[in-house]
Amino acid sequence: MKRENSVDIVRGIVMIIMALDHVRDLMHVDSITLNPTDLTTTSSAVFFTRLITHLCAPIFVFLAGTSVYLSLQRKNNIAETRSHLIKRGFWLIFLEFTVVNFGLFFDIGFHTLLFEVIAAIGFGFILLGLLLKIKPKHLGLIGLLIIFLHNLTPLIPFSEGSVLKNILTPFFNPTAIPLFAGKVFVMGYPPIPWFGIMLVGFSFGRYFQLLKEERKSLFTKLGISSLLLFSVVRFINIYGDPALWSTQKDSLFTFMSFMNATKYPPSLLFCLLTLGIMFLLLSFADQFHTKIQNAVMVYGRAPLFYFIVHFYVIHILTLIMLFLQGFNWEQLEFASGTFGRPKALESGLPLWAVYIIWISVVTILYKPCQWFGSYKMQNQNWWIRYL
């Protein structure tokens, strides 16, 4: 099977959007003190800026699974694919706790070890590699069961403080585990719910064998059905998300409450909303203007390279911002998890400036990603397969 442009287009779109969330995290004036989805303190502009970036992680993980399926079809070698997935999985987890964590915090002491999307994908690759002999449709069914049922795990009657609960909780729910010397391990992306998304993405890859029009029709139906199911289940307001929606101070904030699905861990409603939009993007990706397709594919074909480098670019810009705002090096706080920004002093940029920085970061990274994508296609060095 040839490389699917629609996968690279949609992945490129979400990689571009992802940078907006990370610029906001590191540089927005209120990002250190306020939760962008807390309706008691947020503004509509900040809320929707955060909401649109919810698309990134689930689509990134889903398409990682899809890419594995397409690669397996091209190679037609389960043993080789398994070996590559397991090695790459461990490599991604290593990168998360070293290169990515440092790029995020610039903390040379690594006081916070954060297990996020790259490590979750790595964990998923390892498990998927071990399960490759199972039929894709069966793996997809397992993934759907995880997506639809994992919100029930808090109802399991573990005794408080039981060993089994302490072992299983980090796999299903965000957890902070104190380590030593002031260090903490934070399971930000509980791996099992995200693995469910990857499994469905892997199983979904077989639909790219359909004719283009059949595929477009199917993807459109899946997208609309997912969004309709989201609307119905959300309206019923009983199951699908631990945070129920409620009437707010006005109609806009009530709508925000309705849309405010839980990402940590990704609830059923969160998955229906984000993946429903993804299906529609995949359906219409080939109809985007050729220049748009070519531009976003530059990022979509160098996802890990882009992911790592963009953190360093944003963080360097954050330090420049702090120095321009009058802070000196002694005032910067890296071990506290605030990206260098002092907790007790106001710093950061207004939201309109965050958008300007975001566009600048994406523009800066265009040529490096274009170069890396070309280099990756033209070279068959073993190490290039892990980036």
Legacy VTK file of the C-alpha trace (Angstrom):
# vtk DataFile Version 3.0
C-alpha trace
ASCII
DATASET POLYDATA
POINTS 387 float
0.000 0.000 0.000
1.257 3.491 -0.834
1.552 6.219 1.795
-1.816 7.801 2.584
-1.710 11.559 2.077
-4.929 12.088 4.045
-3.288 10.639 7.163
-0.330 13.000 6.815
-2.644 15.948 6.102
-4.786 15.414 9.191
-1.764 14.657 11.354
-0.138 17.832 10.065
-3.228 19.876 10.953
-3.265 18.638 14.534
0.503 19.113 14.897
0.056 22.753 13.908
-2.832 23.195 16.365
-0.847 21.449 19.106
1.753 24.211 19.127
-0.983 26.706 20.055
-1.723 24.796 23.258
1.918 24.616 24.252
2.546 28.303 23.545
-0.492 29.064 25.722
0.774 26.716 28.455
4.216 28.294 28.615
3.555 31.944 27.747
-0.041 33.019 28.483
-0.297 35.415 31.402
-2.846 33.257 33.256
-1.604 29.770 32.370
0.327 29.239 35.618
-2.545 30.157 37.939
-5.781 29.418 36.057
-7.285 26.277 34.507
-8.513 27.167 30.979
-11.497 24.803 31.299
-12.581 25.904 34.796
-15.788 27.782 33.980
-15.655 29.716 37.249
-12.436 31.487 36.285
-11.832 31.131 32.537
-12.912 33.358 29.682
-14.655 32.139 26.548
-11.606 33.001 24.412
-9.226 30.997 26.596
-11.714 28.119 26.885
-12.188 27.724 23.135
-8.442 28.091 22.552
-7.988 25.100 24.822
-10.996 23.237 23.398
-9.738 23.260 19.800
-6.392 21.840 20.935
-8.187 18.874 22.528
-8.186 17.448 19.006
-4.456 16.899 19.008
-3.614 14.015 21.360
-6.457 11.602 20.476
-5.993 12.127 16.727
-2.210 11.805 17.091
-2.600 8.514 19.010
-5.352 7.169 16.704
-3.308 7.870 13.563
-0.220 6.322 15.171
-2.215 3.091 15.286
-3.441 3.580 11.722
0.122 4.162 10.514
1.226 0.895 12.117
-1.471 -0.976 10.194
-0.530 0.671 6.883
3.156 -0.054 7.496
2.371 -3.681 8.303
0.442 -4.025 5.040
3.376 -2.647 3.081
5.939 -4.930 4.734
3.680 -7.963 5.242
6.053 -9.120 7.976
4.606 -9.438 11.488
7.900 -10.444 13.124
9.786 -7.458 11.728
6.950 -5.062 12.581
6.685 -6.424 16.125
10.409 -6.029 16.706
10.335 -2.463 15.396
7.281 -1.489 17.461
8.701 -2.822 20.723
12.071 -1.144 20.182
10.430 2.109 19.123
8.054 1.948 22.072
10.877 1.776 24.587
12.735 4.493 22.643
9.710 6.825 22.834
9.356 6.283 26.582
13.069 7.071 26.992
12.675 10.219 24.901
9.668 11.319 26.968
11.558 11.185 30.265
14.706 12.817 28.870
14.544 15.010 25.794
10.833 15.878 25.944
10.654 16.448 29.704
13.712 18.687 29.588
12.321 20.615 26.612
9.101 21.206 28.539
10.524 22.210 31.934
14.202 23.139 31.282
14.789 21.571 34.701
18.257 20.054 34.831
17.319 18.254 38.049
14.303 16.526 36.449
12.154 17.144 39.540
9.007 16.230 37.582
8.993 13.090 35.434
5.929 13.517 33.257
4.364 10.571 31.412
2.463 12.204 28.558
1.502 11.557 24.963
4.880 10.359 23.612
5.271 7.845 26.425
1.623 6.773 26.032
2.270 6.083 22.346
5.449 4.210 23.265
3.556 2.082 25.787
0.888 1.439 23.154
3.461 0.410 20.556
4.943 -2.159 22.927
1.550 -3.708 23.697
0.438 -3.558 20.072
3.646 -5.242 18.974
2.900 -8.108 21.343
-0.679 -8.414 20.031
-0.046 -8.238 16.279
-1.102 -11.832 15.629
-4.644 -11.002 16.759
-6.913 -9.999 13.875
-7.205 -6.217 13.436
-11.012 -6.301 13.777
-10.678 -8.086 17.121
-8.102 -5.554 18.319
-10.489 -2.825 17.220
-13.254 -4.386 19.279
-10.985 -4.477 22.333
-10.173 -0.808 21.731
-13.865 0.115 21.512
-14.585 -1.742 24.732
-11.830 0.213 26.471
-13.140 3.543 25.110
-16.764 2.838 26.022
-16.208 1.155 29.381
-13.082 2.555 31.049
-15.150 5.315 32.690
-16.605 2.545 34.857
-13.265 1.780 36.533
-13.811 4.257 39.436
-16.871 2.166 40.367
-14.817 -0.981 41.007
-15.084 -1.554 44.776
-11.406 -1.659 45.719
-10.730 -1.279 49.413
-9.088 2.066 50.127
-5.323 1.815 49.983
-5.355 -1.729 48.587
-2.272 -2.894 46.727
-4.316 -3.777 43.612
-5.873 -0.315 43.499
-2.486 1.355 43.875
-1.105 -0.759 41.011
-4.027 -0.302 38.606
-4.900 3.366 39.204
-1.940 4.855 37.273
-2.890 2.765 34.243
-6.405 4.222 34.134
-6.326 7.607 35.884
-3.886 10.514 36.278
-1.659 9.905 39.279
1.194 11.706 41.025
3.687 9.443 42.787
6.334 11.029 45.059
9.795 9.631 44.446
12.916 10.875 46.253
14.781 14.143 46.799
11.709 16.197 45.976
11.085 14.438 42.676
7.655 13.268 41.523
6.406 10.930 38.803
3.227 12.220 37.176
1.092 9.876 35.066
-0.551 12.582 32.985
-1.667 10.227 30.213
-2.918 6.973 31.806
-1.850 4.423 29.162
-4.823 2.039 28.983
-7.491 4.536 27.776
-5.035 5.907 25.202
-4.130 2.376 24.138
-7.827 1.814 23.415
-7.712 4.733 20.995
-4.579 3.337 19.338
-6.178 -0.100 18.912
-9.218 1.399 17.188
-6.873 3.418 14.978
-4.952 0.273 14.057
-8.137 -1.605 13.166
-9.412 1.410 11.255
-6.411 1.255 8.904
-8.039 -1.493 6.842
-10.661 0.952 5.564
-7.976 2.762 3.579
-8.115 -0.222 1.226
-11.542 0.942 0.060
-12.017 2.959 -3.097
-11.730 6.699 -2.502
-15.461 7.447 -2.819
-16.447 4.490 -0.621
-13.911 5.581 1.938
-15.121 9.178 1.898
-18.716 8.076 2.389
-17.783 5.777 5.291
-15.596 8.370 7.026
-18.324 11.000 6.697
-20.920 8.672 8.197
-18.581 7.736 11.036
-17.855 11.383 11.764
-21.494 12.459 11.802
-22.539 9.387 13.810
-19.823 10.007 16.415
-20.842 13.652 16.847
-24.536 12.752 17.059
-23.793 10.067 19.650
-21.721 12.597 21.593
-24.650 15.042 21.564
-27.206 12.458 22.689
-25.102 10.883 25.455
-23.940 14.299 26.660
-27.507 15.621 26.751
-28.674 12.630 28.811
-25.923 13.605 31.267
-25.634 10.274 33.086
-22.662 8.409 31.633
-19.696 9.011 29.371
-17.853 11.713 31.306
-17.090 12.214 35.006
-17.845 15.946 34.683
-21.551 16.456 34.033
-22.667 19.593 32.229
-24.889 22.125 33.932
-26.698 25.405 33.319
-24.328 28.342 33.699
-24.604 32.122 33.988
-25.531 32.526 30.313
-26.142 30.468 27.176
-22.532 30.707 25.988
-21.132 29.322 29.245
-23.837 26.636 29.298
-22.660 25.574 25.828
-19.081 25.614 27.129
-20.139 23.331 29.988
-21.799 20.997 27.488
-18.638 20.806 25.375
-16.261 20.539 28.315
-15.442 16.826 28.042
-12.709 15.315 30.208
-9.298 14.687 28.646
-7.461 13.198 31.659
-8.189 10.348 31.143
-9.941 10.665 27.750
-13.599 10.016 28.491
-16.004 8.332 26.097
-17.512 11.725 25.250
-14.078 13.258 24.723
-13.270 10.472 22.244
-16.602 10.755 20.406
-16.160 14.511 19.984
-12.522 14.595 18.916
-12.483 11.439 16.797
-15.781 12.412 15.167
-14.125 15.596 13.944
-11.100 13.542 12.842
-13.267 11.272 10.683
-14.703 14.332 8.927
-11.208 15.765 8.388
-10.048 12.462 6.883
-13.121 12.415 4.671
-12.448 15.835 3.171
-8.633 16.037 3.411
-8.160 15.231 -0.273
-10.420 18.150 -1.205
-8.315 20.804 0.499
-6.461 23.150 -1.828
-3.255 21.552 -3.101
-1.074 24.245 -1.513
-2.716 23.639 1.867
-2.248 19.884 1.514
1.421 20.253 0.643
2.044 22.712 3.479
0.447 20.693 6.284
1.962 17.419 5.056
5.385 18.908 5.769
4.526 18.768 9.476
2.545 15.527 9.214
5.502 13.652 7.751
7.912 14.715 10.502
5.714 14.443 13.610
8.238 13.373 16.247
10.908 15.764 14.943
8.376 18.606 15.038
7.086 17.590 18.475
10.536 17.649 20.088
11.921 20.743 18.373
8.809 22.877 18.873
9.070 22.524 22.685
12.622 23.862 22.632
11.710 26.745 20.328
8.726 27.717 22.501
10.718 27.440 25.714
13.580 29.558 24.375
11.004 32.172 23.354
9.540 31.944 26.876
12.933 32.747 28.409
13.381 35.662 26.008
9.916 36.914 27.051
10.860 36.726 30.731
14.122 38.595 30.221
12.340 41.290 28.183
9.799 41.617 31.018
12.616 42.460 33.417
13.308 39.159 35.153
16.854 37.987 35.799
18.159 34.421 35.815
18.099 34.134 39.626
14.345 34.797 39.658
13.468 31.991 37.257
11.941 28.828 38.745
12.551 25.587 36.834
12.173 22.933 39.534
8.620 24.032 40.395
7.122 22.954 37.061
6.306 26.510 35.972
8.659 26.409 32.958
10.981 28.998 34.511
8.251 31.519 35.279
8.261 32.781 38.904
5.144 31.659 40.753
4.818 34.737 42.933
5.312 37.327 40.191
3.110 38.084 37.200
4.581 37.223 33.835
3.405 36.180 30.411
1.553 37.515 27.393
-2.071 38.297 26.580
-3.963 35.797 24.449
-3.681 37.796 21.220
0.119 37.723 21.565
0.005 33.959 22.201
-1.605 33.541 18.781
1.111 35.635 17.128
3.848 33.583 18.799
2.070 30.363 17.774
1.962 31.365 14.101
5.627 32.403 14.325
6.683 29.048 15.830
4.848 27.071 13.152
6.421 29.257 10.447
9.912 28.905 11.923
9.618 25.116 11.921
8.389 24.778 8.336
11.800 24.619 6.647
13.412 22.344 9.277
10.482 19.916 9.013
10.635 20.055 5.218
14.347 19.282 5.322
13.926 16.444 7.815
11.012 14.922 5.874
13.104 14.902 2.688
16.134 13.508 4.511
14.024 10.733 6.042
12.633 9.719 2.643
16.047 9.696 0.957
17.999 7.838 3.650
17.504 4.311 4.928
19.730 4.518 8.011
18.393 2.302 10.813
18.132 5.156 13.319
15.957 7.278 11.031
13.082 4.796 11.473
12.876 5.752 15.156
12.258 9.458 14.535
LINES 1 388
387 0 1 2 3 4 5 6 7 8 9 10 11 12 13 14 15 16 17 18 19 20 21 22 23 24 25 26 27 28 29 30 31 32 33 34 35 36 37 38 39 40 41 42 43 44 45 46 47 48 49 50 51 52 53 54 55 56 57 58 59 60 61 62 63 64 65 66 67 68 69 70 71 72 73 74 75 76 77 78 79 80 81 82 83 84 85 86 87 88 89 90 91 92 93 94 95 96 97 98 99 100 101 102 103 104 105 106 107 108 109 110 111 112 113 114 115 116 117 118 119 120 121 122 123 124 125 126 127 128 129 130 131 132 133 134 135 136 137 138 139 140 141 142 143 144 145 146 147 148 149 150 151 152 153 154 155 156 157 158 159 160 161 162 163 164 165 166 167 168 169 170 171 172 173 174 175 176 177 178 179 180 181 182 183 184 185 186 187 188 189 190 191 192 193 194 195 196 197 198 199 200 201 202 203 204 205 206 207 208 209 210 211 212 213 214 215 216 217 218 219 220 221 222 223 224 225 226 227 228 229 230 231 232 233 234 235 236 237 238 239 240 241 242 243 244 245 246 247 248 249 250 251 252 253 254 255 256 257 258 259 260 261 262 263 264 265 266 267 268 269 270 271 272 273 274 275 276 277 278 279 280 281 282 283 284 285 286 287 288 289 290 291 292 293 294 295 296 297 298 299 300 301 302 303 304 305 306 307 308 309 310 311 312 313 314 315 316 317 318 319 320 321 322 323 324 325 326 327 328 329 330 331 332 333 334 335 336 337 338 339 340 341 342 343 344 345 346 347 348 349 350 351 352 353 354 355 356 357 358 359 360 361 362 363 364 365 366 367 368 369 370 371 372 373 374 375 376 377 378 379 380 381 382 383 384 385 386
